[in-house]
């Protein structure tokens, strides 16, 4: 798919510019450019797939390992008190990019919602995305996802 950012970004060789933190053989981790909270990540299969039922077992396993590695990195860097992890399947369910499956990982803290999204239709983040990228990329390099040999 030529117009899908989840298909084109990983092939460009501009991972830092595109917010791609780590690339596996079958999936990758990318920053959400419209984050709900600092550290909002997405795990995306390289293959253009819209439905989780169409993932291969290997794709599912690699995505889950990347979710786990992302959670470890987020815990190390941001010390969240919880996580929201999930997929929005289809436009009716809120998927911004409905044709290419992705899993959201949103770090959460007690009381982390504020009035700005309600009154100002905007989100206030305490950190620029480039700083988020640098902090999480270092943490992911330090604790990469486990491979099939483990």
Backbone as a chain_set.jsonl record, in Angstrom:
{"seq": "XXXXXXXXXXXXXXXXXXXXXXXXXXXXXXXXXXXXXXXXXXXXXXXXXXXXXXXXXXXXXXXXXXXXXXXXXXXXXXXXXXXXXXXXXXXXXXXXXXXXXXXXXXXXXXXXXXXXXXXXXXXXXXXXXXXXXXXXXXXXXXXXXXXXXX", "coords": {"N": [[0.855, -1.171, 0.0], [0.863, 2.008, -1.026], [0.173, 4.568, -0.034], [-0.046, 4.359, 2.689], [1.068, 5.24, 5.817], [2.091, 3.515, 7.722], [3.095, 1.523, 6.208], [4.958, 2.768, 4.513], [6.74, 4.38, 6.123], [8.535, 2.647, 7.691], [10.274, 1.72, 5.717], [11.739, 3.837, 4.8], [14.16, 4.496, 5.984], [14.462, 6.488, 7.819], [14.085, 6.401, 10.613], [14.258, 7.795, 13.147], [13.306, 10.38, 12.473], [10.727, 9.698, 11.781], [9.719, 8.667, 14.092], [9.994, 6.002, 14.713], [10.803, 3.627, 16.959], [11.881, 1.061, 17.299], [12.57, -1.629, 15.131], [11.364, -4.735, 14.283], [11.526, -7.975, 12.73], [8.972, -8.544, 11.766], [7.291, -6.606, 12.764], [6.957, -3.288, 14.232], [7.751, -0.56, 16.533], [6.312, 2.545, 17.132], [6.138, 6.048, 17.853], [3.141, 7.712, 18.815], [2.001, 10.404, 17.063], [0.011, 12.071, 17.843], [-0.365, 12.008, 20.758], [-2.076, 10.568, 23.583], [-1.072, 10.612, 26.131], [2.22, 11.397, 27.398], [4.646, 9.291, 26.002], [2.94, 7.62, 24.592], [2.638, 4.916, 22.593], [2.693, 2.867, 19.589], [2.333, -0.421, 18.377], [3.024, -2.012, 15.424], [2.269, -4.148, 12.705], [4.499, -5.014, 10.029], [3.367, -5.899, 7.682], [0.604, -5.033, 5.652], [-2.281, -5.145, 7.146], [-5.636, -5.34, 8.179], [-7.238, -6.588, 10.046], [-7.095, -8.325, 13.134], [-7.43, -11.075, 13.022], [-6.273, -11.818, 10.678], [-3.567, -11.83, 11.05], [-0.473, -13.602, 11.111], [0.673, -16.349, 13.17], [3.331, -15.89, 13.904], [3.549, -13.112, 13.469], [1.723, -12.169, 15.392], [3.005, -13.058, 17.726], [5.467, -11.628, 17.633], [4.486, -9.004, 17.745], [3.325, -9.029, 20.302], [5.595, -9.443, 21.873], [6.92, -7.047, 21.352], [5.107, -5.273, 22.496], [5.435, -6.003, 25.196], [8.186, -5.353, 25.573], [8.028, -2.614, 25.101], [6.401, -1.809, 27.245], [8.144, -2.385, 29.365], [10.192, -0.511, 28.826], [8.723, 1.89, 29.01], [7.953, 1.773, 31.704], [10.457, 2.006, 32.918], [11.308, 4.568, 32.043], [9.146, 6.422, 32.442], [7.669, 5.627, 34.664], [4.859, 4.772, 34.916], [1.584, 4.318, 36.418], [-0.182, 2.545, 35.46], [-1.553, 1.018, 32.449], [-3.175, 1.529, 29.3], [-3.954, -0.695, 26.848], [-4.594, -1.552, 23.582], [-6.621, -2.104, 20.587], [-8.176, -0.286, 17.985], [-10.508, -1.318, 15.939], [-11.426, -0.748, 12.776], [-13.039, 2.124, 11.312], [-15.421, 2.968, 12.571], [-14.941, 2.238, 15.158], [-13.11, 4.024, 15.981], [-10.598, 3.995, 14.799], [-7.892, 5.684, 13.517], [-6.235, 5.145, 11.393], [-7.547, 2.974, 9.641], [-7.115, 0.849, 7.903], [-4.727, -0.397, 8.456], [-3.686, -2.34, 10.878], [-2.965, -1.672, 14.325], [-1.567, -1.63, 17.599], [-2.273, 0.172, 20.442], [-0.36, 1.569, 23.081], [-0.721, 3.033, 26.002], [0.63, 4.839, 28.521], [-0.444, 5.326, 31.897], [-1.481, 7.411, 34.639], [-2.722, 7.976, 37.904], [-5.241, 10.336, 37.94], [-4.458, 11.543, 35.543], [-5.904, 12.711, 33.475], [-7.066, 15.83, 32.246], [-8.686, 19.078, 32.149], [-8.19, 20.263, 29.673], [-8.545, 18.738, 27.156], [-11.312, 18.688, 27.069], [-12.314, 21.358, 27.307], [-10.604, 22.935, 25.694], [-10.197, 21.461, 23.43], [-7.724, 20.278, 23.008], [-4.547, 18.772, 23.743], [-2.284, 18.779, 26.396], [1.07, 18.274, 26.656], [3.869, 17.36, 28.635], [6.317, 17.148, 27.407], [8.39, 17.281, 24.513], [8.028, 15.453, 21.422], [10.481, 14.592, 20.311], [12.173, 14.417, 22.517], [10.85, 12.447, 23.963], [11.184, 10.347, 22.15], [14.024, 9.998, 22.195], [14.483, 9.237, 24.876], [12.948, 6.853, 25.146], [13.92, 5.258, 23.03], [16.524, 4.737, 23.861], [15.993, 3.24, 26.184], [14.656, 1.017, 25.091], [16.696, -0.082, 23.529], [18.351, -0.912, 25.55], [16.895, -2.941, 26.779], [15.946, -5.072, 24.79], [13.255, -6.698, 22.918], [12.398, -10.09, 23.725], [13.553, -12.88, 21.87], [12.648, -15.677, 19.684], [14.342, -17.636, 20.511], [14.531, -17.558, 23.242]], "CA": [[0.0, 0.0, 0.0], [1.802, 3.108, -1.18], [-0.198, 5.766, 0.707], [-0.167, 4.019, 4.1], [2.291, 5.627, 6.53], [2.628, 2.356, 8.433], [3.824, 0.733, 5.206], [6.078, 3.508, 3.921], [7.71, 4.897, 7.099], [9.62, 1.724, 8.073], [11.173, 1.475, 4.589], [12.396, 5.068, 4.39], [15.476, 4.668, 6.585], [14.421, 7.723, 8.61], [13.349, 5.967, 11.804], [14.146, 8.846, 14.175], [12.402, 11.415, 11.953], [9.363, 9.155, 11.717], [9.309, 8.234, 15.419], [10.075, 4.544, 14.856], [11.737, 3.353, 18.044], [12.543, -0.224, 17.092], [11.973, -2.437, 14.072], [11.589, -6.166, 14.286], [11.4, -8.6, 11.417], [7.569, -8.566, 11.336], [6.535, -5.5, 13.352], [7.782, -2.19, 14.744], [7.167, 0.32, 17.547], [6.356, 3.938, 16.684], [5.457, 7.03, 18.69], [1.92, 8.301, 18.299], [2.255, 11.843, 16.915], [-1.087, 12.739, 18.547], [-0.432, 11.141, 21.943], [-3.001, 10.817, 24.679], [-0.146, 10.917, 27.224], [3.627, 11.216, 27.033], [5.003, 7.884, 25.9], [1.923, 6.858, 23.858], [3.284, 4.167, 21.518], [1.9, 1.912, 18.829], [3.029, -1.566, 17.801], [2.409, -2.131, 14.1], [2.886, -5.154, 11.844], [5.005, -4.486, 8.758], [2.433, -6.275, 6.624], [-0.625, -4.241, 5.617], [-3.357, -6.016, 7.603], [-6.635, -4.545, 8.89], [-7.965, -7.382, 11.038], [-6.179, -9.184, 13.897], [-7.604, -12.457, 12.593], [-5.45, -12.055, 9.494], [-2.157, -11.913, 11.428], [0.086, -14.936, 11.293], [1.099, -16.609, 14.548], [4.616, -15.215, 14.112], [3.283, -11.674, 13.603], [1.108, -11.957, 16.702], [4.027, -13.246, 18.753], [6.398, -10.506, 17.623], [3.786, -7.819, 18.242], [3.189, -9.144, 21.758], [6.924, -9.213, 22.455], [7.19, -5.612, 21.264], [4.272, -4.655, 23.535], [6.106, -6.244, 26.476], [9.414, -4.55, 25.617], [7.601, -1.22, 25.212], [5.959, -1.603, 28.622], [9.351, -2.324, 30.21], [10.846, 0.781, 28.583], [7.873, 2.944, 29.572], [8.074, 1.699, 33.165], [11.772, 2.53, 33.286], [11.457, 5.986, 31.727], [8.054, 7.274, 32.911], [7.082, 5.131, 35.913], [3.393, 4.877, 34.93], [0.863, 3.525, 37.416], [-1.006, 1.597, 34.725], [-1.511, 1.116, 30.993], [-4.259, 1.118, 28.413], [-3.393, -1.369, 25.674], [-5.694, -2.052, 22.783], [-6.751, -1.822, 19.163], [-9.446, 0.214, 17.467], [-10.671, -2.051, 14.684], [-12.392, -0.1, 11.902], [-13.279, 3.554, 11.519], [-16.509, 3.124, 13.533], [-14.381, 2.014, 16.496], [-12.175, 5.1, 16.287], [-9.283, 3.815, 14.177], [-7.475, 6.78, 12.647], [-5.74, 4.468, 10.191], [-8.366, 1.776, 9.773], [-6.701, -0.237, 7.016], [-3.479, -1.02, 8.914], [-3.818, -2.672, 12.291], [-1.925, -1.236, 15.263], [-1.899, -1.746, 19.012], [-1.901, 1.346, 21.234], [0.13, 1.394, 24.45], [-0.824, 4.355, 26.611], [0.935, 4.848, 29.955], [-1.455, 6.069, 32.657], [-1.237, 7.791, 36.02], [-3.943, 8.396, 38.585], [-5.51, 11.756, 37.761], [-3.735, 12.096, 34.396], [-6.743, 13.471, 32.552], [-7.293, 17.191, 32.707], [-9.78, 19.768, 31.499], [-7.834, 20.814, 28.366], [-9.205, 18.105, 26.004], [-12.738, 18.96, 27.096], [-12.586, 22.775, 27.067], [-9.785, 23.529, 24.645], [-10.033, 20.511, 22.337], [-6.287, 20.114, 22.795], [-3.857, 17.984, 24.75], [-1.063, 19.409, 26.873], [2.069, 17.27, 26.994], [5.001, 17.999, 29.293], [7.578, 16.808, 26.759], [8.352, 17.214, 23.057], [8.148, 14.091, 20.902], [11.884, 14.219, 20.105], [12.699, 14.011, 23.828], [10.231, 11.146, 24.226], [11.86, 9.388, 21.277], [15.379, 9.74, 22.686], [14.419, 8.509, 26.15], [12.423, 5.496, 24.953], [14.82, 4.498, 22.157], [17.629, 4.266, 24.702], [15.48, 2.191, 27.07], [14.38, -0.178, 24.286], [17.985, -0.685, 23.17], [18.902, -1.533, 26.759], [16.119, -4.156, 27.069], [15.212, -5.411, 23.57], [12.271, -7.787, 23.078], [12.916, -11.459, 23.706], [13.378, -13.55, 20.576], [12.118, -17.033, 19.756], [15.304, -18.557, 21.127], [14.498, -17.482, 24.713]], "C": [[0.9, 1.234, 0.0], [1.448, 4.341, -0.349], [-0.364, 5.52, 2.204], [1.143, 4.354, 4.827], [2.911, 4.457, 7.274], [3.365, 1.403, 7.488], [5.079, 1.464, 4.729], [7.131, 3.929, 4.935], [8.834, 3.911, 7.424], [10.645, 1.48, 6.969], [12.006, 2.693, 4.205], [13.817, 5.228, 4.927], [15.589, 5.951, 7.392], [13.689, 7.47, 9.925], [13.185, 7.078, 12.837], [13.188, 9.944, 13.723], [10.947, 10.959, 11.983], [8.86, 8.645, 13.066], [9.331, 6.729, 15.619], [11.187, 4.223, 15.842], [12.533, 2.074, 17.837], [11.806, -0.964, 15.98], [12.361, -3.894, 14.277], [11.463, -6.689, 12.861], [9.98, -8.463, 10.871], [6.743, -7.39, 11.836], [7.503, -4.443, 13.874], [7.005, -1.395, 15.785], [7.374, 1.759, 17.09], [5.641, 4.815, 17.707], [4.156, 7.452, 18.023], [2.146, 9.809, 18.228], [1.12, 12.69, 17.496], [-1.336, 11.984, 19.848], [-1.49, 11.563, 22.945], [-2.219, 11.226, 25.932], [1.273, 10.817, 26.693], [3.947, 9.728, 27.039], [3.981, 7.026, 25.172], [2.573, 6.24, 22.62], [2.265, 3.33, 20.766], [2.817, 0.801, 18.324], [2.276, -1.932, 16.534], [3.065, -3.273, 13.327], [3.412, -4.493, 10.562], [4.019, -4.759, 7.626], [1.144, -5.467, 6.763], [-1.81, -5.162, 5.892], [-4.336, -5.169, 8.408], [-7.299, -5.279, 10.044], [-6.999, -8.281, 11.801], [-6.278, -10.657, 13.512], [-6.779, -12.826, 11.379], [-3.951, -12.093, 9.801], [-1.706, -13.361, 11.491], [0.447, -15.113, 12.765], [2.4, -15.881, 14.852], [4.44, -13.705, 14.262], [2.679, -11.358, 14.969], [2.145, -12.054, 17.82], [4.999, -12.076, 18.792], [5.725, -9.232, 18.126], [3.656, -7.865, 19.763], [4.527, -8.925, 22.452], [7.303, -7.736, 22.414], [6.327, -4.822, 22.254], [4.96, -4.805, 24.891], [7.373, -5.404, 26.617], [9.075, -3.068, 25.773], [7.15, -0.903, 26.63], [7.149, -1.526, 29.574], [10.04, -0.972, 30.063], [10.033, 1.918, 29.189], [7.935, 2.951, 31.093], [9.389, 2.314, 33.63], [11.838, 4.049, 33.143], [10.411, 6.858, 32.418], [7.408, 6.847, 34.222], [5.552, 5.261, 35.952], [2.794, 3.97, 36.013], [-0.042, 2.476, 36.767], [-0.847, 1.821, 33.233], [-2.896, 0.883, 30.416], [-3.574, 0.527, 27.195], [-4.558, -1.904, 24.866], [-5.644, -1.605, 21.339], [-8.125, -1.244, 18.896], [-9.59, -0.403, 16.075], [-11.791, -1.404, 13.873], [-12.634, 1.354, 12.28], [-14.369, 3.789, 12.563], [-16.028, 2.958, 14.972], [-13.334, 3.062, 16.861], [-10.793, 4.951, 15.687], [-8.989, 4.977, 13.245], [-6.916, 6.273, 11.335], [-6.376, 3.082, 10.227], [-7.862, 0.589, 8.966], [-5.417, -0.938, 7.459], [-3.538, -1.124, 10.437], [-2.669, -2.092, 13.117], [-2.457, -1.33, 16.686], [-1.39, -0.506, 19.74], [-1.409, 0.91, 22.608], [0.173, 2.793, 25.054], [-0.483, 4.244, 28.09], [-0.058, 5.744, 30.693], [-0.997, 6.314, 34.091], [-2.566, 8.201, 36.628], [-4.085, 9.906, 38.413], [-4.854, 12.368, 36.538], [-4.611, 12.821, 33.379], [-6.967, 14.861, 33.122], [-8.379, 17.841, 31.871], [-9.469, 20.215, 30.076], [-8.503, 20.094, 27.191], [-10.693, 18.429, 25.93], [-13.024, 20.407, 26.698], [-11.849, 23.334, 25.862], [-9.602, 22.667, 23.432], [-8.56, 20.344, 21.97], [-5.716, 19.301, 23.94], [-2.582, 18.711, 25.121], [-0.103, 18.309, 27.294], [3.291, 17.96, 27.586], [6.334, 17.815, 28.577], [7.397, 16.785, 25.245], [8.579, 15.78, 22.594], [9.598, 13.672, 20.685], [12.531, 13.779, 21.419], [12.133, 12.648, 24.219], [10.936, 10.064, 23.426], [13.224, 9.018, 21.859], [15.363, 8.91, 23.967], [13.978, 7.057, 25.943], [13.304, 4.658, 24.041], [15.98, 3.941, 22.965], [17.17, 3.122, 25.606], [15.186, 0.908, 26.295], [15.667, -0.863, 23.833], [18.583, -1.435, 24.356], [18.179, -2.834, 27.106], [15.303, -4.532, 25.837], [14.225, -6.551, 23.822], [12.953, -9.151, 22.994], [12.63, -12.074, 22.341], [12.883, -14.964, 20.762], [13.066, -18.009, 20.441], [15.245, -18.544, 22.644], [13.39, -18.306, 25.298]], "O": [[1.631, 1.458, 0.965], [2.348, 5.099, 0.013], [-0.794, 6.425, 2.919], [2.199, 3.816, 4.492], [4.13, 4.407, 7.441], [4.164, 0.577, 7.929], [6.134, 0.854, 4.562], [8.322, 3.845, 4.636], [9.998, 4.312, 7.432], [11.772, 1.074, 7.256], [12.896, 2.584, 3.362], [14.597, 6.011, 4.385], [16.692, 6.447, 7.623], [12.792, 8.223, 10.305], [12.085, 7.282, 13.351], [12.349, 10.393, 14.504], [10.043, 11.768, 12.19], [7.705, 8.234, 13.179], [8.754, 6.224, 16.582], [12.358, 4.508, 15.594], [13.719, 2.012, 18.16], [10.578, -0.929, 15.9], [13.536, -4.229, 14.424], [11.313, -5.919, 11.912], [9.79, -8.288, 9.668], [5.615, -7.191, 11.385], [8.71, -4.671, 13.949], [5.787, -1.523, 15.912], [8.48, 2.145, 16.709], [4.675, 4.393, 18.343], [4.083, 7.539, 16.797], [2.454, 10.428, 19.246], [1.263, 13.906, 17.625], [-2.397, 11.385, 20.024], [-1.763, 12.749, 23.13], [-2.66, 12.085, 26.695], [1.501, 10.214, 25.645], [3.57, 9.0, 27.957], [4.136, 5.805, 25.134], [3.005, 6.952, 21.714], [1.144, 3.109, 21.225], [3.942, 1.06, 17.896], [1.062, -2.136, 16.551], [4.292, -3.364, 13.293], [2.829, -3.525, 10.075], [3.861, -3.941, 6.72], [0.658, -5.248, 7.872], [-2.284, -5.867, 5.002], [-3.913, -4.361, 9.236], [-7.868, -4.644, 10.932], [-6.163, -8.94, 11.183], [-5.311, -11.404, 13.662], [-6.602, -14.006, 11.077], [-3.147, -12.36, 8.907], [-2.473, -14.242, 11.88], [0.518, -14.139, 13.515], [2.559, -15.318, 15.935], [5.106, -13.083, 15.089], [3.076, -10.393, 15.622], [2.16, -11.237, 18.741], [5.324, -11.58, 19.87], [6.341, -8.461, 18.861], [3.856, -6.853, 20.435], [4.583, -8.29, 23.505], [7.938, -7.231, 23.34], [6.776, -3.81, 22.792], [5.057, -3.839, 25.648], [7.606, -4.808, 27.668], [9.762, -2.348, 26.498], [7.479, 0.157, 27.162], [7.164, -0.699, 30.485], [10.427, -0.357, 31.056], [10.597, 2.816, 29.815], [7.966, 4.018, 31.707], [9.427, 3.053, 34.614], [12.362, 4.736, 34.02], [10.746, 7.926, 32.929], [6.674, 7.626, 34.829], [5.005, 5.8, 36.915], [3.412, 3.002, 36.456], [-0.6, 1.621, 37.454], [-0.103, 2.702, 32.802], [-3.694, 0.13, 30.975], [-2.718, 1.165, 26.582], [-5.411, -2.621, 25.391], [-4.767, -0.849, 20.921], [-9.115, -1.656, 19.501], [-8.866, -0.037, 15.149], [-12.963, -1.5, 14.236], [-12.452, 1.751, 13.431], [-14.257, 4.718, 13.363], [-16.646, 3.482, 15.899], [-12.736, 2.993, 17.936], [-9.892, 5.714, 16.035], [-9.736, 5.231, 12.3], [-7.101, 6.895, 10.289], [-5.808, 2.139, 10.778], [-8.15, -0.558, 9.307], [-5.055, -1.97, 6.894], [-3.452, -0.131, 11.16], [-1.532, -2.034, 12.649], [-3.647, -1.135, 16.936], [-0.207, -0.176, 19.658], [-1.968, 0.001, 23.221], [0.994, 3.626, 24.669], [-1.228, 3.618, 28.844], [-0.463, 6.788, 30.182], [-0.237, 5.536, 34.668], [-3.438, 8.719, 35.93], [-3.158, 10.661, 38.707], [-4.697, 13.587, 36.477], [-4.08, 13.492, 32.494], [-7.047, 15.041, 34.337], [-8.933, 17.207, 30.973], [-10.395, 20.522, 29.326], [-8.997, 20.771, 26.289], [-11.271, 18.444, 24.843], [-13.879, 20.658, 25.85], [-12.408, 24.119, 25.096], [-8.927, 23.071, 22.485], [-8.196, 20.276, 20.796], [-6.346, 19.165, 24.989], [-1.873, 19.207, 24.246], [-0.411, 17.508, 28.176], [3.706, 19.015, 27.108], [7.369, 18.266, 29.069], [6.371, 16.322, 24.749], [9.232, 14.99, 23.276], [9.919, 12.497, 20.858], [13.352, 12.861, 21.426], [12.853, 11.798, 24.744], [11.249, 8.995, 23.951], [13.535, 7.835, 21.997], [16.155, 7.98, 24.113], [14.574, 6.139, 26.507], [13.428, 3.452, 24.257], [16.376, 2.792, 22.771], [17.892, 2.139, 25.771], [15.445, -0.184, 26.8], [15.723, -2.091, 23.76], [19.238, -2.464, 24.187], [18.79, -3.741, 27.671], [14.088, -4.335, 25.827], [14.339, -7.277, 24.81], [13.945, -9.331, 22.288], [11.59, -11.815, 21.737], [12.713, -15.41, 21.896], [12.651, -19.075, 20.897], [15.835, -19.411, 23.288], [13.229, -18.347, 26.518]]}, "num_chains": 1, "name": "protein.A"}
